[in-house]
Amino acid sequence: MSETWACNCIGPQNGQPLCPCQMRGVVERDGRYVRPEQDLGPVPSKMEQELRKIFNDLSSNQEPLGEPFQSIWDASIEDMYEQ
Ligand SMILES: [Zn+2]
């Protein structure tokens, strides 16, 4: 850490390790200030990837989705947005 603050602000406040403008992305975990690695979202499960592939294939073939597949797809989409 440098002695100067690029942001020209007041420096760490309230026992925090960084000045407020640098506390973005810092979280408290187990009593420690930590800056977690960037989370860009969940990786689709193998099943989701397979379903997407099947869905794309079906779409490109202009075939209607069967009832069983549609329900699996809906459940998969729901799971995806719940996470
Ligand atoms: Zn600052």
PDB file of the backbone (N, CA, C, O) and the ligand in Angstrom, with CONECT records:
HET     ZN  A 101       1
ATOM      1  N   MET A   1       0.824  -1.211   0.000  1.00  0.00           N
ATOM      2  CA  MET A   1       0.000   0.000   0.000  1.00  0.00           C
ATOM      3  C   MET A   1       0.858   1.260   0.000  1.00  0.00           C
ATOM      4  O   MET A   1       1.859   1.330   0.713  1.00  0.00           O
ATOM      5  N   SER A   2       0.484   2.219  -0.767  1.00  0.00           N
ATOM      6  CA  SER A   2       1.227   3.480  -0.873  1.00  0.00           C
ATOM      7  C   SER A   2       0.811   4.441   0.236  1.00  0.00           C
ATOM      8  O   SER A   2      -0.257   4.290   0.828  1.00  0.00           O
ATOM      9  N   GLU A   3       1.655   5.421   0.511  1.00  0.00           N
ATOM     10  CA  GLU A   3       1.319   6.434   1.507  1.00  0.00           C
ATOM     11  C   GLU A   3       0.348   7.459   0.957  1.00  0.00           C
ATOM     12  O   GLU A   3      -0.318   8.161   1.717  1.00  0.00           O
ATOM     13  N   THR A   4       0.268   7.545  -0.338  1.00  0.00           N
ATOM     14  CA  THR A   4      -0.629   8.525  -0.955  1.00  0.00           C
ATOM     15  C   THR A   4      -1.880   7.824  -1.459  1.00  0.00           C
ATOM     16  O   THR A   4      -1.871   6.629  -1.753  1.00  0.00           O
ATOM     17  N   TRP A   5      -2.938   8.584  -1.550  1.00  0.00           N
ATOM     18  CA  TRP A   5      -4.212   8.031  -1.986  1.00  0.00           C
ATOM     19  C   TRP A   5      -4.561   8.623  -3.344  1.00  0.00           C
ATOM     20  O   TRP A   5      -4.786   9.825  -3.480  1.00  0.00           O
ATOM     21  N   ALA A   6      -4.598   7.780  -4.309  1.00  0.00           N
ATOM     22  CA  ALA A   6      -4.871   8.236  -5.672  1.00  0.00           C
ATOM     23  C   ALA A   6      -6.193   8.982  -5.746  1.00  0.00           C
ATOM     24  O   ALA A   6      -6.381   9.859  -6.590  1.00  0.00           O
ATOM     25  N   CYS A   7      -7.100   8.625  -4.858  1.00  0.00           N
ATOM     26  CA  CYS A   7      -8.433   9.210  -4.914  1.00  0.00           C
ATOM     27  C   CYS A   7      -8.511  10.535  -4.154  1.00  0.00           C
ATOM     28  O   CYS A   7      -9.547  11.200  -4.189  1.00  0.00           O
ATOM     29  N   ASN A   8      -7.421  10.934  -3.458  1.00  0.00           N
ATOM     30  CA  ASN A   8      -7.417  12.192  -2.711  1.00  0.00           C
ATOM     31  C   ASN A   8      -8.450  12.208  -1.598  1.00  0.00           C
ATOM     32  O   ASN A   8      -8.884  13.284  -1.184  1.00  0.00           O
ATOM     33  N   CYS A   9      -8.847  11.075  -1.114  1.00  0.00           N
ATOM     34  CA  CYS A   9      -9.821  11.124  -0.032  1.00  0.00           C
ATOM     35  C   CYS A   9      -9.168  10.793   1.292  1.00  0.00           C
ATOM     36  O   CYS A   9      -7.942  10.717   1.377  1.00  0.00           O
ATOM     37  N   ILE A  10      -9.947  10.600   2.296  1.00  0.00           N
ATOM     38  CA  ILE A  10      -9.513  10.704   3.680  1.00  0.00           C
ATOM     39  C   ILE A  10      -8.820   9.478   4.230  1.00  0.00           C
ATOM     40  O   ILE A  10      -8.281   9.515   5.336  1.00  0.00           O
ATOM     41  N   GLY A  11      -8.827   8.395   3.478  1.00  0.00           N
ATOM     42  CA  GLY A  11      -8.161   7.196   3.960  1.00  0.00           C
ATOM     43  C   GLY A  11      -9.100   6.314   4.753  1.00  0.00           C
ATOM     44  O   GLY A  11     -10.294   6.597   4.853  1.00  0.00           O
ATOM     45  N   PRO A  12      -8.560   5.237   5.320  1.00  0.00           N
ATOM     46  CA  PRO A  12      -9.386   4.250   6.016  1.00  0.00           C
ATOM     47  C   PRO A  12     -10.210   4.869   7.133  1.00  0.00           C
ATOM     48  O   PRO A  12      -9.728   5.742   7.855  1.00  0.00           O
ATOM     49  N   GLN A  13     -11.433   4.427   7.274  1.00  0.00           N
ATOM     50  CA  GLN A  13     -12.351   4.923   8.288  1.00  0.00           C
ATOM     51  C   GLN A  13     -12.878   3.768   9.117  1.00  0.00           C
ATOM     52  O   GLN A  13     -13.040   2.653   8.622  1.00  0.00           O
ATOM     53  N   ASN A  14     -13.143   4.048  10.383  1.00  0.00           N
ATOM     54  CA  ASN A  14     -13.824   3.075  11.250  1.00  0.00           C
ATOM     55  C   ASN A  14     -13.102   1.737  11.319  1.00  0.00           C
ATOM     56  O   ASN A  14     -13.734   0.684  11.396  1.00  0.00           O
ATOM     57  N   GLY A  15     -11.772   1.786  11.289  1.00  0.00           N
ATOM     58  CA  GLY A  15     -11.017   0.546  11.411  1.00  0.00           C
ATOM     59  C   GLY A  15     -10.976  -0.287  10.162  1.00  0.00           C
ATOM     60  O   GLY A  15     -10.476  -1.412  10.173  1.00  0.00           O
ATOM     61  N   GLN A  16     -11.502   0.261   9.075  1.00  0.00           N
ATOM     62  CA  GLN A  16     -11.436  -0.485   7.829  1.00  0.00           C
ATOM     63  C   GLN A  16     -10.027  -0.394   7.246  1.00  0.00           C
ATOM     64  O   GLN A  16      -9.317   0.581   7.491  1.00  0.00           O
ATOM     65  N   PRO A  17      -9.627  -1.389   6.485  1.00  0.00           N
ATOM     66  CA  PRO A  17      -8.262  -1.436   5.976  1.00  0.00           C
ATOM     67  C   PRO A  17      -8.002  -0.468   4.828  1.00  0.00           C
ATOM     68  O   PRO A  17      -6.850  -0.131   4.557  1.00  0.00           O
ATOM     69  N   LEU A  18      -9.040  -0.022   4.159  1.00  0.00           N
ATOM     70  CA  LEU A  18      -8.875   0.824   2.978  1.00  0.00           C
ATOM     71  C   LEU A  18      -9.811   2.012   3.083  1.00  0.00           C
ATOM     72  O   LEU A  18     -10.796   1.980   3.822  1.00  0.00           O
ATOM     73  N   CYS A  19      -9.496   3.056   2.339  1.00  0.00           N
ATOM     74  CA  CYS A  19     -10.414   4.188   2.343  1.00  0.00           C
ATOM     75  C   CYS A  19     -11.709   3.776   1.640  1.00  0.00           C
ATOM     76  O   CYS A  19     -11.721   2.851   0.829  1.00  0.00           O
ATOM     77  N   PRO A  20     -12.788   4.473   1.964  1.00  0.00           N
ATOM     78  CA  PRO A  20     -14.112   4.014   1.512  1.00  0.00           C
ATOM     79  C   PRO A  20     -14.197   3.725   0.022  1.00  0.00           C
ATOM     80  O   PRO A  20     -14.860   2.770  -0.383  1.00  0.00           O
ATOM     81  N   CYS A  21     -13.538   4.534  -0.801  1.00  0.00           N
ATOM     82  CA  CYS A  21     -13.671   4.324  -2.240  1.00  0.00           C
ATOM     83  C   CYS A  21     -13.001   3.033  -2.677  1.00  0.00           C
ATOM     84  O   CYS A  21     -13.267   2.521  -3.764  1.00  0.00           O
ATOM     85  N   GLN A  22     -12.118   2.505  -1.811  1.00  0.00           N
ATOM     86  CA  GLN A  22     -11.435   1.271  -2.179  1.00  0.00           C
ATOM     87  C   GLN A  22     -12.047   0.054  -1.497  1.00  0.00           C
ATOM     88  O   GLN A  22     -11.547  -1.065  -1.621  1.00  0.00           O
ATOM     89  N   MET A  23     -13.121   0.291  -0.787  1.00  0.00           N
ATOM     90  CA  MET A  23     -13.777  -0.812  -0.080  1.00  0.00           C
ATOM     91  C   MET A  23     -14.810  -1.512  -0.950  1.00  0.00           C
ATOM     92  O   MET A  23     -15.421  -2.493  -0.527  1.00  0.00           O
ATOM     93  N   ARG A  24     -15.004  -1.014  -2.151  1.00  0.00           N
ATOM     94  CA  ARG A  24     -15.948  -1.697  -3.035  1.00  0.00           C
ATOM     95  C   ARG A  24     -15.458  -3.111  -3.325  1.00  0.00           C
ATOM     96  O   ARG A  24     -14.288  -3.313  -3.651  1.00  0.00           O
ATOM     97  N   GLY A  25     -16.322  -4.053  -3.211  1.00  0.00           N
ATOM     98  CA  GLY A  25     -15.946  -5.435  -3.465  1.00  0.00           C
ATOM     99  C   GLY A  25     -15.334  -6.118  -2.264  1.00  0.00           C
ATOM    100  O   GLY A  25     -15.082  -7.322  -2.289  1.00  0.00           O
ATOM    101  N   VAL A  26     -15.089  -5.337  -1.189  1.00  0.00           N
ATOM    102  CA  VAL A  26     -14.538  -5.954   0.023  1.00  0.00           C
ATOM    103  C   VAL A  26     -15.695  -6.411   0.902  1.00  0.00           C
ATOM    104  O   VAL A  26     -16.652  -5.671   1.125  1.00  0.00           O
ATOM    105  N   VAL A  27     -15.594  -7.622   1.388  1.00  0.00           N
ATOM    106  CA  VAL A  27     -16.641  -8.153   2.243  1.00  0.00           C
ATOM    107  C   VAL A  27     -16.038  -8.615   3.550  1.00  0.00           C
ATOM    108  O   VAL A  27     -14.844  -8.903   3.626  1.00  0.00           O
ATOM    109  N   GLU A  28     -16.874  -8.688   4.591  1.00  0.00           N
ATOM    110  CA  GLU A  28     -16.442  -9.244   5.869  1.00  0.00           C
ATOM    111  C   GLU A  28     -16.752 -10.728   5.871  1.00  0.00           C
ATOM    112  O   GLU A  28     -17.883 -11.138   5.611  1.00  0.00           O
ATOM    113  N   ARG A  29     -15.736 -11.533   6.168  1.00  0.00           N
ATOM    114  CA  ARG A  29     -15.940 -12.979   6.217  1.00  0.00           C
ATOM    115  C   ARG A  29     -15.139 -13.520   7.377  1.00  0.00           C
ATOM    116  O   ARG A  29     -13.919 -13.361   7.434  1.00  0.00           O
ATOM    117  N   ASP A  30     -15.827 -14.159   8.297  1.00  0.00           N
ATOM    118  CA  ASP A  30     -15.180 -14.745   9.478  1.00  0.00           C
ATOM    119  C   ASP A  30     -14.352 -13.705  10.218  1.00  0.00           C
ATOM    120  O   ASP A  30     -13.251 -13.996  10.687  1.00  0.00           O
ATOM    121  N   GLY A  31     -14.898 -12.467  10.323  1.00  0.00           N
ATOM    122  CA  GLY A  31     -14.207 -11.440  11.073  1.00  0.00           C
ATOM    123  C   GLY A  31     -13.026 -10.831  10.351  1.00  0.00           C
ATOM    124  O   GLY A  31     -12.245 -10.093  10.951  1.00  0.00           O
ATOM    125  N   ARG A  32     -12.888 -11.127   9.088  1.00  0.00           N
ATOM    126  CA  ARG A  32     -11.798 -10.563   8.290  1.00  0.00           C
ATOM    127  C   ARG A  32     -12.364  -9.774   7.118  1.00  0.00           C
ATOM    128  O   ARG A  32     -13.402 -10.124   6.556  1.00  0.00           O
ATOM    129  N   TYR A  33     -11.665  -8.706   6.761  1.00  0.00           N
ATOM    130  CA  TYR A  33     -12.015  -8.052   5.503  1.00  0.00           C
ATOM    131  C   TYR A  33     -11.338  -8.813   4.375  1.00  0.00           C
ATOM    132  O   TYR A  33     -10.119  -8.984   4.375  1.00  0.00           O
ATOM    133  N   VAL A  34     -12.113  -9.258   3.438  1.00  0.00           N
ATOM    134  CA  VAL A  34     -11.546  -9.989   2.305  1.00  0.00           C
ATOM    135  C   VAL A  34     -12.111  -9.424   1.018  1.00  0.00           C
ATOM    136  O   VAL A  34     -13.225  -8.902   0.980  1.00  0.00           O
ATOM    137  N   ARG A  35     -11.321  -9.539  -0.030  1.00  0.00           N
ATOM    138  CA  ARG A  35     -11.794  -9.143  -1.356  1.00  0.00           C
ATOM    139  C   ARG A  35     -11.911 -10.419  -2.179  1.00  0.00           C
ATOM    140  O   ARG A  35     -10.910 -10.930  -2.679  1.00  0.00           O
ATOM    141  N   PRO A  36     -13.116 -10.928  -2.319  1.00  0.00           N
ATOM    142  CA  PRO A  36     -13.277 -12.219  -3.001  1.00  0.00           C
ATOM    143  C   PRO A  36     -12.917 -12.115  -4.474  1.00  0.00           C
ATOM    144  O   PRO A  36     -13.002 -11.054  -5.092  1.00  0.00           O
ATOM    145  N   GLU A  37     -12.525 -13.225  -4.994  1.00  0.00           N
ATOM    146  CA  GLU A  37     -12.297 -13.281  -6.430  1.00  0.00           C
ATOM    147  C   GLU A  37     -13.598 -12.941  -7.145  1.00  0.00           C
ATOM    148  O   GLU A  37     -14.684 -13.175  -6.615  1.00  0.00           O
ATOM    149  N   GLN A  38     -13.485 -12.400  -8.321  1.00  0.00           N
ATOM    150  CA  GLN A  38     -14.674 -11.930  -9.015  1.00  0.00           C
ATOM    151  C   GLN A  38     -15.552 -13.104  -9.420  1.00  0.00           C
ATOM    152  O   GLN A  38     -15.087 -14.081 -10.007  1.00  0.00           O
ATOM    153  N   ASP A  39     -16.817 -12.985  -9.095  1.00  0.00           N
ATOM    154  CA  ASP A  39     -17.778 -14.037  -9.410  1.00  0.00           C
ATOM    155  C   ASP A  39     -18.638 -13.579 -10.578  1.00  0.00           C
ATOM    156  O   ASP A  39     -19.429 -12.644 -10.455  1.00  0.00           O
ATOM    157  N   LEU A  40     -18.476 -14.238 -11.691  1.00  0.00           N
ATOM    158  CA  LEU A  40     -19.203 -13.835 -12.887  1.00  0.00           C
ATOM    159  C   LEU A  40     -20.432 -14.687 -13.130  1.00  0.00           C
ATOM    160  O   LEU A  40     -21.037 -14.627 -14.200  1.00  0.00           O
ATOM    161  N   GLY A  41     -20.798 -15.480 -12.137  1.00  0.00           N
ATOM    162  CA  GLY A  41     -22.013 -16.259 -12.285  1.00  0.00           C
ATOM    163  C   GLY A  41     -21.726 -17.743 -12.312  1.00  0.00           C
ATOM    164  O   GLY A  41     -20.583 -18.180 -12.444  1.00  0.00           O
ATOM    165  N   PRO A  42     -22.795 -18.502 -12.182  1.00  0.00           N
ATOM    166  CA  PRO A  42     -22.643 -19.956 -12.103  1.00  0.00           C
ATOM    167  C   PRO A  42     -22.269 -20.580 -13.434  1.00  0.00           C
ATOM    168  O   PRO A  42     -22.665 -20.106 -14.499  1.00  0.00           O
ATOM    169  N   VAL A  43     -21.503 -21.642 -13.349  1.00  0.00           N
ATOM    170  CA  VAL A  43     -21.207 -22.449 -14.534  1.00  0.00           C
ATOM    171  C   VAL A  43     -22.361 -23.409 -14.734  1.00  0.00           C
ATOM    172  O   VAL A  43     -22.756 -24.093 -13.790  1.00  0.00           O
ATOM    173  N   PRO A  44     -22.910 -23.479 -15.925  1.00  0.00           N
ATOM    174  CA  PRO A  44     -24.023 -24.411 -16.157  1.00  0.00           C
ATOM    175  C   PRO A  44     -23.594 -25.837 -15.852  1.00  0.00           C
ATOM    176  O   PRO A  44     -22.463 -26.234 -16.134  1.00  0.00           O
ATOM    177  N   SER A  45     -24.512 -26.602 -15.271  1.00  0.00           N
ATOM    178  CA  SER A  45     -24.200 -27.998 -15.010  1.00  0.00           C
ATOM    179  C   SER A  45     -24.114 -28.753 -16.323  1.00  0.00           C
ATOM    180  O   SER A  45     -24.560 -28.278 -17.368  1.00  0.00           O
ATOM    181  N   LYS A  46     -23.525 -29.950 -16.245  1.00  0.00           N
ATOM    182  CA  LYS A  46     -23.423 -30.794 -17.439  1.00  0.00           C
ATOM    183  C   LYS A  46     -24.805 -31.002 -18.049  1.00  0.00           C
ATOM    184  O   LYS A  46     -24.972 -30.971 -19.269  1.00  0.00           O
ATOM    185  N   MET A  47     -25.790 -31.216 -17.181  1.00  0.00           N
ATOM    186  CA  MET A  47     -27.145 -31.474 -17.672  1.00  0.00           C
ATOM    187  C   MET A  47     -27.687 -30.259 -18.408  1.00  0.00           C
ATOM    188  O   MET A  47     -28.304 -30.393 -19.465  1.00  0.00           O
ATOM    189  N   GLU A  48     -27.458 -29.072 -17.850  1.00  0.00           N
ATOM    190  CA  GLU A  48     -27.938 -27.864 -18.501  1.00  0.00           C
ATOM    191  C   GLU A  48     -27.294 -27.694 -19.866  1.00  0.00           C
ATOM    192  O   GLU A  48     -27.956 -27.325 -20.836  1.00  0.00           O
ATOM    193  N   GLN A  49     -25.987 -27.969 -19.931  1.00  0.00           N
ATOM    194  CA  GLN A  49     -25.296 -27.837 -21.207  1.00  0.00           C
ATOM    195  C   GLN A  49     -25.882 -28.802 -22.231  1.00  0.00           C
ATOM    196  O   GLN A  49     -26.087 -28.444 -23.391  1.00  0.00           O
ATOM    197  N   GLU A  50     -26.153 -30.042 -21.786  1.00  0.00           N
ATOM    198  CA  GLU A  50     -26.750 -31.021 -22.691  1.00  0.00           C
ATOM    199  C   GLU A  50     -28.128 -30.560 -23.145  1.00  0.00           C
ATOM    200  O   GLU A  50     -28.475 -30.668 -24.321  1.00  0.00           O
ATOM    201  N   LEU A  51     -28.915 -30.041 -22.192  1.00  0.00           N
ATOM    202  CA  LEU A  51     -30.256 -29.574 -22.536  1.00  0.00           C
ATOM    203  C   LEU A  51     -30.199 -28.427 -23.530  1.00  0.00           C
ATOM    204  O   LEU A  51     -30.999 -28.351 -24.463  1.00  0.00           O
ATOM    205  N   ARG A  52     -29.232 -27.529 -23.314  1.00  0.00           N
ATOM    206  CA  ARG A  52     -29.098 -26.405 -24.251  1.00  0.00           C
ATOM    207  C   ARG A  52     -28.775 -26.912 -25.652  1.00  0.00           C
ATOM    208  O   ARG A  52     -29.323 -26.441 -26.649  1.00  0.00           O
ATOM    209  N   LYS A  53     -27.869 -27.887 -25.694  1.00  0.00           N
ATOM    210  CA  LYS A  53     -27.470 -28.438 -26.984  1.00  0.00           C
ATOM    211  C   LYS A  53     -28.684 -29.062 -27.672  1.00  0.00           C
ATOM    212  O   LYS A  53     -28.942 -28.819 -28.851  1.00  0.00           O
ATOM    213  N   ILE A  54     -29.426 -29.873 -26.910  1.00  0.00           N
ATOM    214  CA  ILE A  54     -30.616 -30.501 -27.470  1.00  0.00           C
ATOM    215  C   ILE A  54     -31.616 -29.445 -27.914  1.00  0.00           C
ATOM    216  O   ILE A  54     -32.214 -29.541 -28.985  1.00  0.00           O
ATOM    217  N   PHE A  55     -31.783 -28.436 -27.066  1.00  0.00           N
ATOM    218  CA  PHE A  55     -32.739 -27.371 -27.370  1.00  0.00           C
ATOM    219  C   PHE A  55     -32.346 -26.666 -28.650  1.00  0.00           C
ATOM    220  O   PHE A  55     -33.186 -26.402 -29.510  1.00  0.00           O
ATOM    221  N   ASN A  56     -31.048 -26.359 -28.773  1.00  0.00           N
ATOM    222  CA  ASN A  56     -30.572 -25.687 -29.985  1.00  0.00           C
ATOM    223  C   ASN A  56     -30.792 -26.560 -31.212  1.00  0.00           C
ATOM    224  O   ASN A  56     -31.232 -26.085 -32.259  1.00  0.00           O
ATOM    225  N   ASP A  57     -30.477 -27.854 -31.065  1.00  0.00           N
ATOM    226  CA  ASP A  57     -30.674 -28.768 -32.190  1.00  0.00           C
ATOM    227  C   ASP A  57     -32.140 -28.794 -32.589  1.00  0.00           C
ATOM    228  O   ASP A  57     -32.470 -28.700 -33.771  1.00  0.00           O
ATOM    229  N   LEU A  58     -33.014 -28.920 -31.605  1.00  0.00           N
ATOM    230  CA  LEU A  58     -34.439 -28.971 -31.894  1.00  0.00           C
ATOM    231  C   LEU A  58     -34.895 -27.680 -32.542  1.00  0.00           C
ATOM    232  O   LEU A  58     -35.681 -27.694 -33.489  1.00  0.00           O
ATOM    233  N   SER A  59     -34.396 -26.556 -32.027  1.00  0.00           N
ATOM    234  CA  SER A  59     -34.809 -25.262 -32.576  1.00  0.00           C
ATOM    235  C   SER A  59     -34.385 -25.138 -34.032  1.00  0.00           C
ATOM    236  O   SER A  59     -35.153 -24.683 -34.878  1.00  0.00           O
ATOM    237  N   SER A  60     -33.147 -25.551 -34.313  1.00  0.00           N
ATOM    238  CA  SER A  60     -32.656 -25.399 -35.678  1.00  0.00           C
ATOM    239  C   SER A  60     -33.375 -26.344 -36.624  1.00  0.00           C
ATOM    240  O   SER A  60     -33.464 -26.086 -37.825  1.00  0.00           O
ATOM    241  N   ASN A  61     -33.893 -27.451 -36.074  1.00  0.00           N
ATOM    242  CA  ASN A  61     -34.647 -28.389 -36.909  1.00  0.00           C
ATOM    243  C   ASN A  61     -36.125 -28.035 -36.977  1.00  0.00           C
ATOM    244  O   ASN A  61     -36.898 -28.700 -37.667  1.00  0.00           O
ATOM    245  N   GLN A  62     -36.518 -26.977 -36.254  1.00  0.00           N
ATOM    246  CA  GLN A  62     -37.908 -26.525 -36.272  1.00  0.00           C
ATOM    247  C   GLN A  62     -38.857 -27.614 -35.781  1.00  0.00           C
ATOM    248  O   GLN A  62     -40.017 -27.668 -36.190  1.00  0.00           O
ATOM    249  N   GLU A  63     -38.356 -28.480 -34.900  1.00  0.00           N
ATOM    250  CA  GLU A  63     -39.252 -29.502 -34.364  1.00  0.00           C
ATOM    251  C   GLU A  63     -39.864 -28.992 -33.065  1.00  0.00           C
ATOM    252  O   GLU A  63     -39.185 -28.342 -32.270  1.00  0.00           O
ATOM    253  N   PRO A  64     -41.138 -29.284 -32.848  1.00  0.00           N
ATOM    254  CA  PRO A  64     -41.767 -28.857 -31.594  1.00  0.00           C
ATOM    255  C   PRO A  64     -41.194 -29.635 -30.412  1.00  0.00           C
ATOM    256  O   PRO A  64     -40.823 -30.801 -30.541  1.00  0.00           O
ATOM    257  N   LEU A  65     -41.129 -28.967 -29.254  1.00  0.00           N
ATOM    258  CA  LEU A  65     -40.632 -29.628 -28.052  1.00  0.00           C
ATOM    259  C   LEU A  65     -41.692 -30.585 -27.532  1.00  0.00           C
ATOM    260  O   LEU A  65     -42.873 -30.246 -27.467  1.00  0.00           O
ATOM    261  N   GLY A  66     -41.260 -31.779 -27.164  1.00  0.00           N
ATOM    262  CA  GLY A  66     -42.187 -32.722 -26.560  1.00  0.00           C
ATOM    263  C   GLY A  66     -42.541 -32.290 -25.153  1.00  0.00           C
ATOM    264  O   GLY A  66     -41.806 -31.524 -24.531  1.00  0.00           O
ATOM    265  N   GLU A  67     -43.650 -32.773 -24.655  1.00  0.00           N
ATOM    266  CA  GLU A  67     -44.100 -32.404 -23.322  1.00  0.00           C
ATOM    267  C   GLU A  67     -43.065 -32.759 -22.249  1.00  0.00           C
ATOM    268  O   GLU A  67     -42.752 -31.917 -21.407  1.00  0.00           O
ATOM    269  N   PRO A  68     -42.526 -33.986 -22.258  1.00  0.00           N
ATOM    270  CA  PRO A  68     -41.539 -34.344 -21.215  1.00  0.00           C
ATOM    271  C   PRO A  68     -40.317 -33.436 -21.256  1.00  0.00           C
ATOM    272  O   PRO A  68     -39.832 -32.993 -20.215  1.00  0.00           O
ATOM    273  N   PHE A  69     -39.830 -33.166 -22.435  1.00  0.00           N
ATOM    274  CA  PHE A  69     -38.648 -32.315 -22.539  1.00  0.00           C
ATOM    275  C   PHE A  69     -38.953 -30.921 -22.015  1.00  0.00           C
ATOM    276  O   PHE A  69     -38.137 -30.327 -21.309  1.00  0.00           O
ATOM    277  N   GLN A  70     -40.132 -30.393 -22.361  1.00  0.00           N
ATOM    278  CA  GLN A  70     -40.488 -29.032 -21.965  1.00  0.00           C
ATOM    279  C   GLN A  70     -40.493 -28.904 -20.447  1.00  0.00           C
ATOM    280  O   GLN A  70     -40.029 -27.898 -19.911  1.00  0.00           O
ATOM    281  N   SER A  71     -41.008 -29.907 -19.754  1.00  0.00           N
ATOM    282  CA  SER A  71     -41.073 -29.817 -18.296  1.00  0.00           C
ATOM    283  C   SER A  71     -39.677 -29.883 -17.694  1.00  0.00           C
ATOM    284  O   SER A  71     -39.384 -29.183 -16.725  1.00  0.00           O
ATOM    285  N   ILE A  72     -38.817 -30.721 -18.262  1.00  0.00           N
ATOM    286  CA  ILE A  72     -37.429 -30.782 -17.790  1.00  0.00           C
ATOM    287  C   ILE A  72     -36.744 -29.446 -18.024  1.00  0.00           C
ATOM    288  O   ILE A  72     -36.026 -28.939 -17.162  1.00  0.00           O
ATOM    289  N   TRP A  73     -36.973 -28.894 -19.187  1.00  0.00           N
ATOM    290  CA  TRP A  73     -36.365 -27.603 -19.542  1.00  0.00           C
ATOM    291  C   TRP A  73     -36.837 -26.520 -18.570  1.00  0.00           C
ATOM    292  O   TRP A  73     -36.029 -25.741 -18.065  1.00  0.00           O
ATOM    293  N   ASP A  74     -38.140 -26.472 -18.311  1.00  0.00           N
ATOM    294  CA  ASP A  74     -38.673 -25.460 -17.398  1.00  0.00           C
ATOM    295  C   ASP A  74     -38.040 -25.595 -16.025  1.00  0.00           C
ATOM    296  O   ASP A  74     -37.651 -24.596 -15.419  1.00  0.00           O
ATOM    297  N   ALA A  75     -37.933 -26.824 -15.530  1.00  0.00           N
ATOM    298  CA  ALA A  75     -37.336 -27.048 -14.215  1.00  0.00           C
ATOM    299  C   ALA A  75     -35.884 -26.588 -14.208  1.00  0.00           C
ATOM    300  O   ALA A  75     -35.416 -25.987 -13.241  1.00  0.00           O
ATOM    301  N   SER A  76     -35.185 -26.873 -15.285  1.00  0.00           N
ATOM    302  CA  SER A  76     -33.787 -26.486 -15.378  1.00  0.00           C
ATOM    303  C   SER A  76     -33.643 -24.978 -15.361  1.00  0.00           C
ATOM    304  O   SER A  76     -32.776 -24.442 -14.670  1.00  0.00           O
ATOM    305  N   ILE A  77     -34.479 -24.298 -16.110  1.00  0.00           N
ATOM    306  CA  ILE A  77     -34.448 -22.834 -16.151  1.00  0.00           C
ATOM    307  C   ILE A  77     -34.734 -22.272 -14.765  1.00  0.00           C
ATOM    308  O   ILE A  77     -34.079 -21.327 -14.325  1.00  0.00           O
ATOM    309  N   GLU A  78     -35.711 -22.851 -14.080  1.00  0.00           N
ATOM    310  CA  GLU A  78     -36.044 -22.375 -12.736  1.00  0.00           C
ATOM    311  C   GLU A  78     -34.842 -22.501 -11.829  1.00  0.00           C
ATOM    312  O   GLU A  78     -34.486 -21.550 -11.133  1.00  0.00           O
ATOM    313  N   ASP A  79     -34.201 -23.685 -11.827  1.00  0.00           N
ATOM    314  CA  ASP A  79     -33.026 -23.892 -10.993  1.00  0.00           C
ATOM    315  C   ASP A  79     -31.965 -22.847 -11.287  1.00  0.00           C
ATOM    316  O   ASP A  79     -31.320 -22.327 -10.376  1.00  0.00           O
ATOM    317  N   MET A  80     -31.791 -22.545 -12.560  1.00  0.00           N
ATOM    318  CA  MET A  80     -30.741 -21.623 -12.979  1.00  0.00           C
ATOM    319  C   MET A  80     -30.975 -20.252 -12.359  1.00  0.00           C
ATOM    320  O   MET A  80     -30.031 -19.612 -11.896  1.00  0.00           O
ATOM    321  N   TYR A  81     -32.222 -19.796 -12.346  1.00  0.00           N
ATOM    322  CA  TYR A  81     -32.493 -18.460 -11.846  1.00  0.00           C
ATOM    323  C   TYR A  81     -32.605 -18.417 -10.327  1.00  0.00           C
ATOM    324  O   TYR A  81     -32.533 -17.343  -9.730  1.00  0.00           O
ATOM    325  N   GLU A  82     -32.781 -19.573  -9.701  1.00  0.00           N
ATOM    326  CA  GLU A  82     -32.842 -19.582  -8.240  1.00  0.00           C
ATOM    327  C   GLU A  82     -31.474 -19.468  -7.617  1.00  0.00           C
ATOM    328  O   GLU A  82     -31.349 -19.057  -6.463  1.00  0.00           O
ATOM    329  N   GLN A  83     -30.437 -19.828  -8.367  1.00  0.00           N
ATOM    330  CA  GLN A  83     -29.094 -19.841  -7.774  1.00  0.00           C
ATOM    331  C   GLN A  83     -28.515 -18.452  -7.622  1.00  0.00           C
ATOM    332  O   GLN A  83     -27.393 -18.299  -7.139  1.00  0.00           O
TER     333      GLN A  83
HETATM  334 ZN    ZN A 101     -10.273   6.922  -1.223  1.00  0.00          ZN2+
END
